[in-house]
Amino acid sequence: MANNKRYQTVKILGSRIHKISISDVIQLMDQWIGGYRKGDICRQIIVTGFHGIWEAYRSQDLKTILNDADIWIPDGIAPVLIARLKGLCNMKRTPGAELMQAFFRIADLKGYRSFFYGDTENTLVGLREKLLNDYPGHEVAGTFSPPFRPLTKKEDENVIRMINNARPDILWVALGLPKQERWIHERGHRLKVPIAIGVGAAFAFVSGNVKRVPKWIGENGLEWLWRFIQEPKKLWRRDLIDGPRFLWHVLLEIAKEARRLEGEKIKGQEDQKVGRLEGEKMREQEDQKVRG
């Protein structure tokens, strides 16, 4: 999959995250859907925060998959704050649920079709009802809740066939990171869909089955705390163990970059000093020739 060079990026522990607004992402998605032709490769969008960056840091093949996606947008406050420390200002968090709702608004006008793969049957039923009520112009091309076990080869082929036969404009995948990103990447060449996006728990948020964080909490970068309070058994390791480890390695990276920049600055000053001395020496030699 091709990297999008149109937008600024920041590298965090080797992962490349784009500085791009929700409106720009939606515009891109609209262009990709409109320009899709039979035989085109399915485009992949990554939506994750520190969890995805940390998992990629620990797994080189996952890092390659995430960096190979067309767009990686920050779902979380951590990459946004780190980007600012690295000099990339005005980056904003883009939660998966908000991206979905922004897309549904344009899909409601243009009649785009979505297929939803993942989560539970109960969540998918609630999601379908919610979308039919709120976005009647958007079409639910299909839904499927896979079993909580690896699919057989035949089952996997049937799933791909089912998705392709539904002819969606976009495939939303909710299997959790990194499973959903690997799933899309490994099947991208078989999916006859313009775009596939892994959105984790967003199905449950959009359907209303799980309460979303109040807006003021999310805007102040505390959604992780809200979710931890709601689901401590699920998130304790990520937030209390992986979080501090991630922060420590990021601080080491920032310190290393600061030393490198300081070294380059000192070297530049030394080169300027050497240049001035050589210039003065050349002028003295010229003066001696003139006097001679």
C-alpha positions as CSV (number, residue, x, y, z in Angstrom):
1,M,0.0,0.0,0.0
2,A,1.3,3.4,-0.9
3,N,2.2,6.0,1.8
4,N,0.5,9.4,1.4
5,K,3.2,12.1,1.1
6,R,0.7,14.9,1.0
7,Y,0.5,15.3,4.8
8,Q,3.2,16.0,7.5
9,T,4.2,13.1,9.6
10,V,5.9,12.5,12.9
11,K,8.0,9.5,13.8
12,I,7.5,8.0,17.3
13,L,9.5,4.9,18.1
14,G,9.8,4.2,14.4
15,S,6.1,4.6,13.6
16,R,4.9,7.2,11.1
17,I,1.8,9.0,12.2
18,H,0.1,11.6,9.9
19,K,-1.0,15.1,10.9
20,I,-4.4,15.1,9.2
21,S,-7.8,16.4,10.3
22,I,-11.0,14.4,10.2
23,S,-12.3,16.5,7.4
24,D,-9.2,15.8,5.3
25,V,-9.5,12.1,6.0
26,I,-13.1,12.1,4.9
27,Q,-12.2,14.0,1.8
28,L,-9.5,11.4,1.0
29,M,-11.9,8.6,1.6
30,D,-14.5,10.3,-0.7
31,Q,-11.8,10.6,-3.4
32,W,-10.6,7.0,-3.0
33,I,-14.2,5.6,-3.3
34,G,-15.0,7.8,-6.3
35,G,-11.7,6.8,-8.0
36,Y,-11.9,3.1,-7.3
37,R,-11.7,0.8,-10.3
38,K,-11.9,-3.0,-10.5
39,G,-8.5,-4.5,-9.7
40,D,-7.4,-1.6,-7.5
41,I,-5.8,-2.6,-4.2
42,C,-7.8,-2.0,-1.1
43,R,-6.5,1.0,0.8
44,Q,-5.8,0.7,4.6
45,I,-6.3,3.4,7.2
46,I,-4.8,2.9,10.7
47,V,-6.6,4.5,13.7
48,T,-4.7,4.0,16.9
49,G,-2.9,5.8,19.7
50,F,0.0,4.8,22.0
51,H,-1.2,1.2,22.1
52,G,-0.5,0.7,18.4
53,I,2.8,2.6,18.5
54,W,3.9,0.5,21.5
55,E,2.9,-2.8,19.9
56,A,4.7,-1.8,16.7
57,Y,7.8,-1.0,18.7
58,R,7.8,-4.5,20.1
59,S,7.1,-6.2,16.7
60,Q,9.0,-5.3,13.6
61,D,6.6,-7.0,11.3
62,L,3.6,-5.1,12.8
63,K,5.5,-1.9,12.5
64,T,6.0,-2.6,8.8
65,I,2.3,-3.3,8.4
66,L,1.2,-0.1,10.1
67,N,3.8,2.1,8.4
68,D,2.8,0.6,5.0
69,A,-0.8,1.8,5.4
70,D,-2.0,4.7,3.3
71,I,-2.8,6.9,6.4
72,W,-2.1,6.5,10.1
73,I,-4.2,8.9,12.2
74,P,-3.8,9.4,16.0
75,D,-6.7,7.9,18.1
76,G,-5.5,9.2,21.5
77,I,-3.8,12.1,23.2
78,A,-0.3,10.5,23.6
79,P,0.9,10.8,19.9
80,V,-0.6,14.3,19.8
81,L,1.4,15.5,22.8
82,I,4.6,13.8,21.6
83,A,4.2,15.4,18.2
84,R,4.1,18.8,19.8
85,L,7.3,18.0,21.8
86,K,8.9,17.1,18.5
87,G,7.9,20.4,16.9
88,L,4.8,19.3,15.0
89,C,2.0,21.5,16.4
90,N,-1.7,21.6,15.8
91,M,-2.0,17.8,15.5
92,K,-5.4,16.6,16.9
93,R,-6.7,13.3,18.1
94,T,-9.0,11.4,15.8
95,P,-11.1,8.8,17.7
96,G,-12.3,5.9,15.5
97,A,-16.0,6.5,16.6
98,E,-15.8,10.2,15.5
99,L,-14.2,9.2,12.1
100,M,-17.1,6.7,11.6
101,Q,-19.7,9.2,12.3
102,A,-18.1,11.8,10.1
103,F,-18.1,9.3,7.3
104,F,-21.7,8.3,7.8
105,R,-22.7,12.0,7.4
106,I,-21.3,12.2,3.9
107,A,-22.4,8.6,3.2
108,D,-25.9,9.7,4.1
109,L,-25.8,12.2,1.3
110,K,-24.0,10.1,-1.3
111,G,-25.5,6.7,-0.6
112,Y,-22.2,5.0,0.3
113,R,-22.3,1.4,1.5
114,S,-20.5,0.0,4.6
115,F,-19.7,-3.6,5.6
116,F,-19.1,-4.2,9.4
117,Y,-16.8,-7.1,10.3
118,G,-16.1,-8.0,14.0
119,D,-17.5,-7.4,17.5
120,T,-20.5,-9.3,18.7
121,E,-23.8,-10.0,17.0
122,N,-25.6,-7.9,19.7
123,T,-23.4,-4.9,18.9
124,L,-23.9,-5.3,15.2
125,V,-27.7,-5.4,15.5
126,G,-27.6,-2.3,17.6
127,L,-25.2,-0.6,15.1
128,R,-27.4,-1.4,12.1
129,E,-30.5,0.0,13.9
130,K,-28.6,3.1,14.9
131,L,-27.4,3.8,11.4
132,L,-30.8,3.1,9.8
133,N,-32.4,5.6,12.1
134,D,-29.7,8.3,12.0
135,Y,-28.3,8.0,8.5
136,P,-31.0,6.6,6.2
137,G,-29.2,7.5,3.1
138,H,-26.2,5.4,4.1
139,E,-26.5,1.7,3.3
140,V,-25.4,-1.2,5.5
141,A,-24.1,-3.6,2.9
142,G,-23.6,-6.4,5.5
143,T,-22.4,-7.4,8.9
144,F,-20.6,-10.4,10.3
145,S,-19.5,-11.4,13.8
146,P,-16.8,-14.0,13.4
147,P,-16.3,-16.8,16.0
148,F,-13.8,-16.3,18.8
149,R,-11.4,-18.7,17.2
150,P,-9.2,-18.8,14.1
151,L,-11.2,-19.4,10.9
152,T,-10.5,-22.4,8.7
153,K,-9.2,-21.7,5.3
154,K,-12.6,-22.4,3.8
155,E,-14.4,-20.2,6.3
156,D,-12.0,-17.3,5.6
157,E,-12.6,-17.7,1.8
158,N,-16.3,-17.6,2.4
159,V,-16.0,-14.4,4.5
160,I,-14.0,-12.7,1.8
161,R,-16.5,-13.8,-0.8
162,M,-19.4,-12.5,1.3
163,I,-17.8,-9.1,1.7
164,N,-16.9,-8.8,-2.0
165,N,-20.4,-9.9,-3.1
166,A,-21.9,-7.2,-0.8
167,R,-20.0,-4.6,-2.9
168,P,-19.3,-2.1,0.0
169,D,-17.5,1.2,-0.5
170,I,-15.8,0.7,2.9
171,L,-15.0,-2.2,5.2
172,W,-15.0,-1.4,8.9
173,V,-13.1,-4.1,11.0
174,A,-13.5,-4.4,14.8
175,L,-11.2,-7.2,16.0
176,G,-8.9,-5.2,18.2
177,L,-5.4,-4.1,17.6
178,P,-3.2,-5.7,16.3
179,K,-5.4,-8.5,15.0
180,Q,-7.6,-6.2,12.8
181,E,-4.6,-4.5,11.2
182,R,-3.0,-7.8,10.4
183,W,-6.3,-9.2,9.1
184,I,-6.7,-6.3,6.7
185,H,-3.1,-6.3,5.5
186,E,-3.0,-10.0,4.8
187,R,-6.3,-10.0,2.9
188,G,-6.0,-6.6,1.1
189,H,-5.1,-8.2,-2.2
190,R,-8.3,-10.3,-2.1
191,L,-10.7,-7.6,-0.9
192,K,-12.6,-5.8,-3.7
193,V,-13.3,-2.8,-1.5
194,P,-11.9,0.7,-1.9
195,I,-11.0,1.2,1.8
196,A,-10.7,-1.0,5.0
197,I,-10.3,0.5,8.4
198,G,-9.7,-1.1,11.8
199,V,-11.6,0.8,14.5
200,G,-11.4,-1.5,17.6
201,A,-14.2,-0.7,20.0
202,A,-15.8,1.9,17.9
203,F,-18.7,-0.3,16.8
204,A,-19.9,-0.5,20.5
205,F,-19.5,3.3,20.9
206,V,-21.4,4.2,17.7
207,S,-24.2,1.6,18.4
208,G,-24.7,3.0,21.9
209,N,-24.0,-0.3,23.6
210,V,-21.0,1.2,25.4
211,K,-21.2,4.8,26.7
212,R,-18.7,7.2,25.0
213,V,-16.5,9.5,27.0
214,P,-18.0,13.0,27.7
215,K,-16.7,15.4,25.1
216,W,-14.9,17.7,27.6
217,I,-13.0,14.7,29.1
218,G,-11.9,13.5,25.6
219,E,-10.8,17.0,24.6
220,N,-8.6,17.3,27.7
221,G,-6.8,14.0,26.9
222,L,-8.4,11.9,29.6
223,E,-10.3,9.4,27.6
224,W,-7.8,6.7,28.5
225,L,-8.7,7.3,32.2
226,W,-12.4,7.2,31.5
227,R,-12.1,3.9,29.7
228,F,-9.9,2.4,32.4
229,I,-12.5,3.2,35.0
230,Q,-15.2,1.7,32.8
231,E,-13.2,-1.5,31.9
232,P,-10.3,-1.9,34.4
233,K,-9.9,-5.7,33.9
234,K,-9.5,-5.2,30.2
235,L,-7.2,-2.2,30.2
236,W,-5.2,-2.4,33.4
237,R,-2.1,-4.0,31.7
238,R,-2.2,-1.6,28.8
239,D,-2.6,1.6,30.9
240,L,-0.6,0.7,34.1
241,I,2.3,-1.4,32.6
242,D,2.6,-0.7,28.9
243,G,1.8,3.0,29.3
244,P,4.7,3.8,31.6
245,R,7.1,1.7,29.4
246,F,5.9,3.5,26.3
247,L,6.5,6.9,28.0
248,W,10.0,5.9,29.1
249,H,11.1,4.8,25.7
250,V,9.6,8.0,24.1
251,L,11.5,10.1,26.6
252,L,14.7,8.3,25.7
253,E,14.0,8.9,22.0
254,I,13.4,12.6,22.6
255,A,16.6,12.9,24.6
256,K,18.5,11.1,21.9
257,E,17.1,13.4,19.2
258,A,17.9,16.5,21.4
259,R,21.6,15.3,21.8
260,R,21.8,14.7,18.0
261,L,20.4,18.2,17.3
262,E,22.8,19.8,19.8
263,G,25.7,17.9,18.3
264,E,24.7,19.1,14.8
265,K,24.5,22.7,16.1
266,I,27.9,22.5,17.7
267,K,29.4,21.0,14.6
268,G,27.8,23.7,12.5
269,Q,29.3,26.4,14.7
270,E,32.7,24.7,14.6
271,D,32.5,24.5,10.8
272,Q,31.6,28.2,10.6
273,K,34.6,29.0,12.9
274,V,36.9,27.0,10.7
275,G,35.5,28.7,7.6
276,R,36.2,32.1,9.1
277,L,39.8,31.2,10.1
278,E,40.5,29.8,6.7
279,G,39.0,32.9,5.1
280,E,41.2,35.2,7.3
281,K,44.3,33.1,6.4
282,M,43.5,33.4,2.7
283,R,43.1,37.2,3.0
284,E,46.5,37.4,4.9
285,Q,48.2,35.4,2.1
286,E,46.7,37.7,-0.5
287,D,47.8,40.8,1.4
288,Q,51.4,39.4,1.6
289,K,51.4,38.7,-2.1
290,V,50.3,42.3,-2.8
291,R,52.9,43.7,-0.4
292,G,55.6,41.4,-1.9
